[in-house]
Amino acid sequence: MFNQSFIKKSVLTASVFLYSSVILAQKTPLNILPSGHLLVQAEVEGKKGNFIFDTGGGINLFLGNFSKNLAPKESYNFLTAFRATGEKMTVPLFKSKEVIVNGKKFKDTWYATHDMEIKGIDGLLSLPMFYDTEFIIDFTNKELIFPKEKLSGNKVLDIQLSTNADQSLDISTYVLLNNTYRINVLLDSGAGNDSFWLSDRLMGTLGIKKESLQLIEKKSEFDPAIINKFYKGSVDAVSNSFVKVDKPNVLFVEGLIYEGKTSINWLGKKLGFNLKEKKIYILD
């Protein structure tokens, strides 16, 4: 929830140009930053904004002045969840009457708010409202597509869904580490490109000594009193039935609440998602 990567100011405070949304066969532009973060334009309660398209965010999150212009201002509903690093967060919950993405209207969608300003970014859009809507992320043509025909193909990945009272939704899948160890990883487009996080609990399994790795300490963007520890290293391979990444750089994360967490770009250049049927189609 509320992935660390999407709020790195070094990545996202750069000027952001997002093409105007033109509906043609249910396609809308994705502005892909050099880091691999996906930006899409959407309209929330009639107000346009630029949002990170984040499969690991859990719930729609609206920031700063954008969230302040939405009504209501207070709510007795709330969500307590944990970020990937184990940081506990409790946020107020609201329901948007209407969110328009790629010409499609989504009604009564839960969202959270946070009082933070990031230049050019109004928040993030996550998976719950797409549960009944198949979509395609096309990295080559830089498009978010709502296909007219049902997704199909020979390369199909099974995914698992994690939800909290249908308010939040995350997806995961199984991968092999070093062609041997089968682990479940959160799939997180909000991590940017080529991001591979592994629980530090796996270091012993892989025969890696913590002392041999570079320690990186980072303060939480939400609570500077919390310092997260990352150990920079590599593994022999990360793979599934269709794709293999040799010698990827990885971060072993102290207190990671998942066995692993990865970006999605390594799965393919064109990915189709059917959340209801728990499938990802590799279409490239």
Phi, psi and omega per residue, in radians:
M1 nan 2.368 3.104
F2 0.903 1.061 -3.098
N3 -0.840 2.394 -3.104
Q4 -1.078 -0.670 -2.923
S5 -1.136 -0.629 -3.005
F6 -1.208 -0.255 -3.105
I7 -1.903 0.290 3.064
K8 -1.198 1.981 -3.062
K9 -1.124 -0.484 3.128
S10 -1.122 -0.400 -3.140
V11 -1.673 -0.751 -2.873
L12 -1.790 -0.105 3.114
T13 -1.468 -0.067 3.043
A14 -1.154 2.695 3.138
S15 -1.048 2.394 -3.067
V16 -2.034 2.180 3.049
F17 -1.967 2.147 -3.135
L18 -2.103 2.207 -3.139
Y19 -1.089 2.607 3.074
S20 -1.123 2.492 -3.094
S21 -1.334 2.061 3.099
V22 -2.026 2.089 -3.075
I23 -1.456 1.935 3.090
L24 -2.426 1.902 -3.089
A25 0.955 0.697 3.089
Q26 0.996 0.793 3.065
K27 -2.095 2.496 3.056
T28 -2.458 2.570 -3.070
P29 -1.152 2.505 2.901
L30 -1.899 2.214 3.005
N31 -1.579 1.957 -3.094
I32 -1.729 1.971 3.131
L33 -1.204 2.791 3.093
P34 -0.935 -0.503 3.120
S35 -1.297 -0.261 -3.090
G36 1.715 -0.050 3.092
H37 -1.188 2.461 -3.050
L38 -1.787 2.167 3.110
L39 -1.951 2.331 3.120
V40 -2.341 2.578 3.092
Q41 -1.592 2.413 3.108
A42 -2.523 2.926 3.141
E43 -2.172 2.120 -3.123
V44 -2.037 2.083 -3.094
E45 0.873 0.684 3.105
G46 1.452 -0.005 -3.112
K47 -1.879 2.149 -3.115
K48 -1.424 2.565 3.102
G49 -2.762 2.976 3.094
N50 -1.902 2.273 -2.994
F51 -2.334 2.525 2.944
I52 -1.220 2.253 3.018
F53 -1.518 1.908 -2.866
D54 -2.213 1.803 3.122
T55 -1.278 -0.169 3.132
G56 -1.904 0.145 -3.067
G57 -1.382 -0.453 3.091
G58 1.555 -0.786 -3.058
I59 -2.691 2.625 3.062
N60 -1.015 2.386 -3.135
L61 -2.295 2.186 3.126
F62 -1.992 2.379 -2.964
L63 -1.852 2.720 2.861
G64 0.756 -2.264 -3.049
N65 -1.124 -0.545 3.113
F66 -1.090 -0.796 -3.120
S67 -1.181 -0.560 -3.119
K68 -1.206 -0.393 3.113
N69 -1.496 -0.019 3.068
L70 -1.676 2.679 3.098
A71 -2.032 2.647 -0.023
P72 -1.409 3.060 -3.099
K73 -1.599 -0.394 -3.109
E74 -2.320 2.737 3.139
S75 -2.655 2.502 3.035
Y76 -1.534 -0.162 3.070
N77 -1.425 2.544 3.133
F78 -2.660 2.857 3.098
L79 -2.266 2.232 3.008
T80 -1.871 2.154 -3.089
A81 -2.557 3.105 -3.096
F82 -2.177 2.367 3.001
R83 -1.236 2.944 -3.078
A84 -1.000 -0.572 -3.113
T85 -1.400 -0.014 -3.134
G86 1.676 -0.028 -3.139
E87 -1.202 2.155 -3.123
K88 -1.383 2.364 3.099
M89 -2.368 2.425 3.015
T90 -2.117 2.128 -3.050
V91 -2.223 2.615 3.066
P92 -1.229 2.573 3.128
L93 -1.988 2.429 3.082
F94 -2.333 2.960 3.037
K95 -2.136 2.182 3.056
S96 -1.419 2.411 3.113
K97 -1.203 -0.683 -3.078
E98 -2.712 2.254 2.983
V99 -2.121 2.264 3.131
I100 -1.950 2.097 3.086
V101 -2.256 2.212 3.078
N102 0.963 0.648 3.097
G103 1.386 -0.048 -3.121
K104 -1.799 2.394 -3.126
K105 -1.674 2.258 3.089
F106 -2.001 2.183 -3.046
K107 -1.805 2.594 2.964
D108 0.903 1.017 -3.105
T109 -1.809 2.253 3.093
W110 -1.154 2.500 3.021
Y111 -2.603 2.785 3.069
A112 -2.048 2.916 3.118
T113 -2.286 2.730 3.042
H114 -2.599 2.403 -3.076
D115 -1.448 1.377 3.139
M116 -2.529 2.436 3.091
E117 -1.925 2.250 3.015
I118 -2.250 2.125 -3.031
K119 -0.972 2.204 3.083
G120 1.435 -0.066 -3.090
I121 -2.159 2.207 -3.137
D122 -1.767 -0.064 3.114
G123 2.610 -2.738 3.103
L124 -2.385 2.611 3.045
L125 -1.898 2.263 -3.074
S126 -2.045 -2.967 -2.871
L127 -1.442 -0.434 -2.989
P128 -0.911 -0.721 -3.069
M129 -1.312 -0.166 3.124
F130 -1.714 0.174 -3.074
Y131 -1.008 -0.673 -3.120
D132 -1.709 0.111 -3.058
T133 -2.160 2.012 3.032
E134 -1.190 2.525 3.109
F135 -2.559 2.752 3.140
I136 -2.167 2.331 2.970
I137 -1.826 2.017 -3.116
D138 -1.877 1.785 -3.108
F139 -1.237 -0.533 -3.095
T140 -1.247 -0.869 -3.120
N141 -1.586 -0.035 3.098
K142 0.979 1.045 -3.107
E143 -2.408 2.568 2.881
L144 -1.807 2.171 -3.000
I145 -2.140 2.345 2.914
F146 -1.803 1.785 -3.027
P147 -1.168 2.562 3.100
K148 -1.379 -0.527 3.133
E149 -1.853 2.680 -3.122
K150 -1.066 2.414 3.129
L151 -1.082 2.502 3.062
S152 -2.723 2.894 3.121
G153 2.792 2.939 -3.109
N154 -1.512 -0.435 -3.129
K155 -1.713 1.783 -3.039
V156 -2.225 2.234 3.059
L157 -1.809 2.321 2.989
D158 -1.363 2.420 3.076
I159 -2.183 2.836 3.087
Q160 -2.043 2.594 -3.132
L161 -1.914 2.424 3.018
S162 -2.140 2.260 -3.087
T163 -2.448 2.786 3.035
N164 -2.185 1.773 3.113
A165 0.927 0.542 -3.110
D166 1.076 0.269 3.079
Q167 -1.535 -0.679 -3.139
S168 -2.114 2.829 -3.139
L169 -2.702 2.217 3.026
D170 -2.213 2.781 3.122
I171 -2.184 2.616 3.109
S172 -2.505 2.940 3.081
T173 -2.639 2.947 3.129
Y174 -1.696 2.421 3.069
V175 -2.322 2.904 3.054
L176 -1.857 2.318 2.978
L177 -1.702 2.259 3.091
N178 0.914 0.581 3.082
N179 1.106 0.241 -2.996
T180 -2.317 -0.852 -2.943
Y181 -1.731 2.075 -3.108
R182 -1.576 2.020 -3.125
I183 -2.241 2.771 3.105
N184 -1.729 2.273 -3.097
V185 -2.173 2.434 2.990
L186 -1.202 2.399 3.093
L187 -1.734 2.055 -2.863
D188 -2.312 1.630 3.086
S189 -1.136 -0.386 3.117
G190 -1.265 -0.055 3.112
A191 -1.492 -0.120 -3.074
G192 1.467 -2.661 -3.094
N193 -1.653 2.535 2.925
D194 0.906 0.787 3.113
S195 -1.787 2.178 3.115
F196 -2.310 1.888 3.069
W197 -1.869 2.398 3.077
L198 -2.256 2.576 3.066
S199 -1.095 2.457 3.073
D200 -1.142 -0.277 3.091
R201 -1.138 -0.355 -3.113
L202 -1.481 -0.138 -3.094
M203 -1.084 -0.727 3.105
G204 -1.127 -0.728 3.115
T205 -1.034 -0.679 -3.092
L206 -1.527 -0.044 3.130
G207 1.266 0.556 -3.124
I208 -1.875 2.288 3.111
K209 -1.610 2.272 -3.114
K210 -0.994 -0.638 -3.076
E211 -1.146 -0.336 -3.104
S212 -1.510 -0.097 -3.058
L213 -1.856 2.766 3.094
Q214 -1.378 2.202 3.111
L215 -1.543 2.266 3.056
I216 -2.126 2.207 3.106
E217 -1.947 2.322 -3.107
K218 -2.336 2.378 3.060
K219 -1.341 2.504 3.052
S220 -1.119 2.416 3.088
E221 -1.233 -0.384 -3.109
F222 -1.660 -0.481 3.139
D223 -2.524 1.687 -3.081
P224 -1.037 -0.277 3.120
A225 -1.293 -0.283 3.142
I226 -1.660 2.206 3.120
I227 -2.009 2.126 -3.138
N228 -1.696 2.500 -3.092
K229 -1.957 2.249 3.138
F230 -2.156 2.457 3.116
Y231 -2.052 2.015 -3.039
K232 -1.466 2.216 -3.138
G233 -2.760 -2.676 3.101
S234 -2.663 2.843 3.029
V235 -2.241 2.941 -3.101
D236 -1.192 -0.703 -3.084
A237 -2.907 2.637 2.908
V238 -2.180 2.278 -3.022
S239 -2.654 2.868 2.899
N240 -2.396 -2.822 -3.058
S241 -1.194 -0.304 -2.985
F242 -2.107 -0.332 -3.049
V243 -2.560 2.590 3.139
K244 -2.405 2.332 3.060
V245 -1.940 2.039 -3.133
D246 -1.537 2.428 3.043
K247 0.879 0.828 3.118
P248 -1.272 2.550 2.950
N249 -1.249 2.397 -3.122
V250 -2.311 2.797 2.977
L251 -2.045 2.083 2.978
F252 -1.461 2.131 -2.972
V253 -1.912 2.162 3.125
E254 -1.231 2.153 3.121
G255 1.418 0.197 3.106
L256 -0.999 2.308 -3.054
I257 -1.478 -0.068 3.072
Y258 -2.006 2.826 2.983
E259 -1.140 -0.578 3.067
G260 -2.842 2.929 3.099
K261 -2.603 2.235 -3.109
T262 -2.314 2.804 2.945
S263 -1.216 3.141 -3.126
I264 -1.955 -0.220 -3.028
N265 -1.110 -0.464 -3.111
W266 -1.259 -0.264 -3.126
L267 -1.311 -0.483 -3.118
G268 2.848 2.909 -3.097
K269 -1.503 -0.255 3.118
K270 -2.536 1.987 -3.001
L271 -2.136 2.270 3.080
G272 -1.865 2.383 -3.043
F273 -2.072 2.210 2.964
N274 -2.155 1.687 -3.049
L275 -1.217 -0.682 -3.086
K276 -1.090 -0.668 -3.141
E277 -1.668 0.056 3.054
K278 1.015 0.953 -3.119
K279 -2.394 2.526 2.890
I280 -2.107 2.268 3.121
Y281 -1.800 2.197 3.059
I282 -1.548 1.902 -2.929
L283 -1.843 -0.086 -3.113
D284 -1.365 nan nan
